[in-house]
Amino acid sequence: MNSVAEDSPRVEAVGVLSAFRHEFYACLTTRADALFQAVDALLCVAEPIRSLAELSLAPVSTRGHGALYDALAAGSVEVERLRRSMCGLALPRGSNGQIRLAVDVSPWPRPDAETSAERCHCHRECRCDGVRKTIPGWPYSLVVALESGRSSWTAVLDAVRLRPDDDATAVTASQIRAIIDQLRALGQWHAGDPPILVVADAGYDVIRLTFLLADLPVQLLARIRSDRVFAGPAAAGRADGKPGRPPRHGAAMKLNNPATHATAAGHGTDTHPRFGAVAVYGWVRMHQVINRRGGWVDHDGELPIIEGTLLHVTVQHLPGDRAPKPMWLWTSAPEVTDSTQLIRLLRIFLRRFDIEHTFRLFKQILGWTRPRIRTGTQADLWTWLIIAGHTQLRLARHLTDDLRRPWEKPSGQQMSPTRVRRGFRLLHPKLSHPATQPTRTRPTQRPHIHPSTPPPSRQETAHNRHPTSQQRQLTRLKLKLRETGNRSCMGWAGGRR
């Protein structure tokens, strides 16, 4: 690796990374040294992580596997402080300075941990029998900041484990609210900046999420199922002219019935390298017809009407020559008719899939779900250690060399997280190391045994130092038979007959 002493941007980047390492070490309140070295070993090992014990074999680790297991069992981290430190780092933004966040849930499968508490049925597409779509485990809700353009990098900002009684939409809303409060307090977002865009997939109730975050400067964009029913603005009065309550909903628009579709208010076209010709149609001021069920069961008063822009996306083809299916998106911005904005929203939604690269890195390379941890508290600790390690890789992606294999292609200007991790061990000596080395304890002194004292016999060791009356009688009988030489009686007295 080139020297960082002659390049001021690299020196500044090393300083930022070292400062984060110090802050991360300060967030570890218990077993800090062992946990910090575990993260260093996680980053400096070239191979994917298969077990926790193998981390103790890394050259940067000075503790054994017992100390690592003890640190995960008894260690702790100050989550609020660590989240604040990650929100204070430089975040990826769009061309207009907008912060784009993505939310998604990834499971930690624990099907065989029957004694582990707070397991849920997590969605998982592939099972061994090919029938079931869920698996017992711990689902984690993650919030990340998205990069611009095609990239496998994301900035992980928060992770929360969902309990069996939790409402996923309410938990996600509290996560986004906490992150936005941190961004405001740290100066990452000011009044007058573009609203923070939150992108989600079809598994979220985006209408209710918009209602819960109505007081925040956010704009939501999510995919919706094609069996939903939307409606336009209602007319000022009844259509028949009779007195009475005016209607709350306009003409119904069933997404899976093209006959009910009205004329789109906006239209945009583009050419995508993977999907070919792309067309986006937009209907403004559309709201979903919601019922008092699900998350709206306990809603007080009349159900709200939340308007937004409905987007219909059509593509020419899918990768692998698959037949394209219609895709519907909904954004909380009530009126988006410009063709450029419609295409921009589609491209931002496609960037949401970058979080899948982060999940694959966590599980396949960093060994997020490898440890067979019993409690959810230990799983939370290990999850935040993985996030802290991934943040260090993100800060070091312009500081490491591309140590590619002979059969791999050059990465170009931007390396993947796996290649950055491969060269992190060469950068590690140049960084700060706040963790202290383990203290070598003196070996325990064994009790002194006088050389004239014969070692205890096997029978005396088995009987310990307090034989029972029956054992004393059996011992006297053996001594008497030994004096007489009656071996047959000795065999009977010894219990062999």
N, C-alpha and C positions, 0 to 999 in steps of 0.2 A: 504493500500500500504506500502511496506517496506520503510524504511528510506533511502534516497539517500545520506545521509552524510557519510555513511560508505563504499560506493561503488564508487570508482573513475571513472569507465566508465560511470556510471549513472550520476555522478556529471558533467562529461564532456558533456554528452548528454543534460542535463538540461541547461548547459551553452550555448550550441549551439542553443537550442530552444529559450532561453531567448534573446540571441543576435539577432536572426532573428525577434523576436517580437519587439525589439527596432528599428531595421532597417525598419520593416514594418510600425511602427508608424511614423517614419521619412518620409516615402514615402507619407503619407496622408497629403496633403497640405491644405485642407479645411475641416472643420468639423471632425478633426482627432479623437477627443475623442469619439464622438458618433459612428463613423464608426468602430473604434477599439473595442469598447464595443459590437457592433453588431456582429462582428466576434467571440468574446469570447462567447456571448450568443448562437451563431450558433454551437459552439463546445461543450458547456456544457449542452445543452438540450438533454435529452435521446431520446425523440420521434422525428420522422421525422418532418421537418419544413413544416407547412401548410400555414402560412401567416406571413407577416412581423410584424404585431402587436403583435403576440404571443412572439416574441423575447424580447419585453419589460417586459414580465412576468418572465423571467429567473432570478434566484437569483443573478447572476453576473451583471445584468443590473441595472444601477441606473438612467436611463433616461426613459421617457415615449415614447409611440409610436409616438407622434408628433415629438419628436426630431429625431427619426429614419427616418421618412418620409422626414423631412427637410434635414437630412444629405444626403439621396440619391438624393434629388432634387438639392442641392447646394454644395455637397461635391465633392472632386476631389482627384485623386491619381497620383503620378508621375510614369507612367508605365515603362519608361526606367530604372529608378533606381530599381524598384521592380523586373523587369526581370533580371537585373544584379545581384541582391542579390540572386535570386533563382538559377541562373547559377553558382554562386560561392559556393553553397553547394555541399556536396558529392553526386555525381551522380552514379546511378547503372551502372555497366559495365559487360561485358562478361568475360569468363574465360581467354581470351587473352588481357584483358584490353580495348576492343573496346566499344565505346559508340554507342548504338543503339537507334535511334529516330524513332518515329511513328507519322504520320500526318493523320488527319481525320477531317471531318466536322460534327458538330452536330447542329441541328436546335433549336431555341427558338420559339416555335409556338405562333403566334399572329394573329389568323384568324379573330377575332372580333375587333381588333384595327385598324379601318379604318382610323383614323386620325393620326396614327403613321407613321412617314416618314421612307423611306429607307427599306421597307419590300421587301423580295424576295420570290420566290417560292422555298421552301425548300423541299427536298425529304423526304418523310415519307411513310413507307410501309403500315401502318395500318391507315385507315380512317373510319369514321362511315358508309359511304355508300359502302365501299369495292371496289370502282372503281377508284377514284382519288389517285394518288401516290405523290402528292405535297400538301403543305399547306403553306399559307402565314406566314412569320415569319422572324426572324433574324438568318441567318446561321453564325456559328462561326467556324473558322479554328483553331484547337489546335495542338500544337507540344508537345510531351511528350517523356521522356526517359524511355525505357523498362527495366524491371527487368530480371534476369536470372531465368529460371525454371517457374513452374506454380505459378502464383501470381496474386492477384487483385490490386497490387500497381503499380503506375506509378508516375514519377516525372514530373508534368506539368511545362513547361518552357515558353509557350507563348500562347496567344489567340488573334485573330483578327476577328472582325466582317466584313463579306463580304457585300459590297454595291451592288446595282443592276447593276452597270456598271463595276464591278471589274472582272478581269480574275482570276479565282481560281488558276490556275497554276502559274501565275505571282506572286500572293499574297503569295502562299506557298513558292515559290523560294525566295522571299524577307524575309520571316520569317526564313527560314533555314539559309540564308546568315547572317542575324543579329545574330542568335544564335551562329553560328560558329565563328563569329567575337568576340562575348562575351567569348566563351570558350577559344579561343586563347589568348585574353587579360588577362583572369583570370588564365591562366596556366593549364586549364583542358585538353588541347590538345597541344602536341609539335610535331615538325618535327621528323619524324621517327616512330610515333605511328601508329597503324592501322587506316585506313580511317574510318570516321564516317559513319555508315550504316543507311540509311533512308528507312523505310518500309512504303509502301502505299498500298491502295486497288485499285480495278479496276476503281474507279471513277476519277482517276488522269491520265493525259497524261504524263506517265513516260518518254517517249522519249523526249518530249519537256522539261520536268523538268531536265533531264540529260543534255540537251544542255544549259539550263540557268545556271546550276551549274557546268559547265565543268572546271572552274578555281579553284574550291574548293576541298579539300581532302575528298570527299564524295563518297560513293558507294550506288546506289539506288537498291531497290528490291521491286517489285510491282507485283500484279496480273493483268493480261491482259485478255481481252475478247477472247472467243474462235472463233470469226469470223474474227480475224485479219490475215493479210498476211505478212509473213516475207520472207527474202531472204538471201542467203549466200553471201560470197565474190564473186565479179565478176572476170571473167577470164581476163588474160592480154591482149587479143586481141579478135577480132570477131571470132565466131565459124566457119564461112564460109571462113575465110582467106582473105576476101576482105578488101580493105582499107576503112577507115571511122572511125567514133567515136566509141571507145570501149564501151561495155555495162557498166552501173553503178551498176546493180544488177545481182546476180547469179540466180540459179534456185529458183523459187517461192515455198514457203512452206505454204500451207493453213492449218491453225490449225484445222479446222473442217473437213478436208479431209485427212484421213490417207494414201491415195494412194500417196500423194505428200510429205510424210515425208521421209527424208533421214535417214541414219543410225546414231544413236546418238553417240556422241564422248565420253560420260561418262554415268555411270550407278551406282546407289547406292540403297541399300535396307535397311530397318529398320523395327522394330516392335513398333507400337505405342499403348499405353493402350486404346485409344478410337477408333482408326481407324483400328487396326489390322495390317496386312502386308502392308507396304508402299514401293513404288518404285518411284525413281526419275530418269528421263532421261534428259541429257543435250546436247544441240547443241551449239557449240561455234561460235563466230564471226557472229552472226545473227543480222540483222537490219530490222526494219520495213519499208515497202515501204510507205512513207508519201506523201501526196498530198498538194497542195497549198490551203488549206481550214482550217477553225477553227483557231487555234492559229498560223498557218503558213501563213495566208493570207498576212500579212504585212512584211514577211521575205524578206530581201534584198539579192539578188544574188541567187545562186543555192541552192536548198534544201540540207541540210547536210545528211550524212550517219553516223549514230550513232550505232556502233556495241556493242554487249553484248552477254550474254549467255542466251539461251532460255531453260526453264525447264518445263517438263511435269510430273505432279504428279498423281499417281494412288494409290487408297487406297482400302482396302478389304471391308470395310463397314463404314457407318456413324452412329452417335448416333441416336437412335430411329428406327433402322432398315430401314433407308432410302437408296434409290438407289444412289450410288456414281456417281457424275458427273466429267468429266475430268476438271482438274485445270491446268492452264498455268501460269507460273511466268517468269519474265524477270529481269535480273540483269545487271547493267552497267559494271560489270567485264567482259572483253571480252572472257576470256578463263578460265572456271571452269570445270575441268574434273575429279578431285579427288572425289571418292565416299563419303569420309568423309565431304568434303566441300559442296557437294550437299545436303547431309542430314542436315548439319548444317544450310544452307540457308533455308531449309524447316522449321526447328524448330524455327528459328528466325522469319519467317513469321507468324507462328502460335502464337507467342507471341504478334503479333500486335493486336490480339483480346482482349488483356488486357485493351486496351483503352476503350472498351465497358463497362467494369466494372467501370471505372472512370466516364463515362457519366451517368451510372445508379446511381452511388453514388451522383453525382452532382444534378441530377433531382429528385430522389426519396427520398433521405435522407437529403441532404443539402438545398433542395428547390431552386435550381438554376433558374428554369423557373416558380416559383410560383408567384413572384411579378407581378402585372399588371402595369408595367412601361410603360410610354407613349413614351419617347424619347430613341433613340439608345445610347446617351451619358450616360444616367442613367443605361441602360443595361450593357454597358461596365464597369462602376464602380462596379456594383453588381457582374459581372463575375470575376473581379480581386479580390474582397473580398472573393468569393468562392474559388478561386485558392490559396489565402493566407491562408485561413483556412485549405484547404487540405494539403498544405505544412507543416503546424504545426502538423497535424495528422501524416504525414509521419515521421517527426522528433521525434514524441513522441511514435512511435509504439513499442519501446523497454522499455518504461518507465511506461506504464499503466498495470494494472492487468486485467485479463480476467474475467470480470463480466458477465459470460454467464448465460443464463436462464436455469432452470432445464431440459428443453427438448432439449437443444442444446448440440452438441458434443464439446469436448475440442478442442481448436484451435491448440494445439501443440506449436511448436516453433515460428510460425508466425501468428499473429492475423490479421483479416481482418480490413479494415478501419472502418467499422461500430462498431466493438467491441472496437477498440481503442477510438473512439469517445464516446462510452458508459462509459469508465473509465477516460476520459479526465477531468471531473469535479473534481476528486480526486487529479489530478496532478496540476490543475489550481492554488491552493493557493501557491504552491512551485515555481511558475514562476514569472518573473518580470511583473509589471503592469505599463507601462509608461503613460497610460491615466489618466487624472486628473478627480476628482469627479466634478459633476455639482455644480454650485454656486446657492445657494438658494436665490432667490430674495424676497424682502419685498412685502407684498400684497399692492396693490394700495389703497390709502386712498379715501374713498367716500366723496363727497361734504357735508359740514355741513348744516343741515336743522334745523332752529330754531323750538323749540317745539310748539311755539304758531302759527306757520304757518300751516294752514290746508293743507292736501294733495290735490293735483289737482284732480278735478273730471274727469270722463271718457270723457265727452264732451270736456273739456278744453284740455285734453291730445290729443284727436283726432284732434282738431282744431289747435293744437300747440300754439304758442304764437302770431301768426300773422293771426287772422281770416280775411276772406274777407268781403267785404261790404254786400254780401248776407247772410253770416253767422251772421253778426251783426244784420241785420234786422230780421232774424229768431229767434235770441236770445231775442230781444226786444219783439217780438210777443209772445213768450212763457211766458215771465214774465208777460205781460199784461193779457194773458188768465189765468195764474195761480191766479192772483189777482181776476178775475171775477169768477173763479170756473167752467168755461165751459170746461169740460173734452173732450167732443166730438171735440171741436175745437182744443184742445191740441193734440188729436190723429191725427187730420188732419195736424196740424202744424209739428208734429214729423215725418211725412212721412209714417205712418202706413196705410193710406188710399189713 
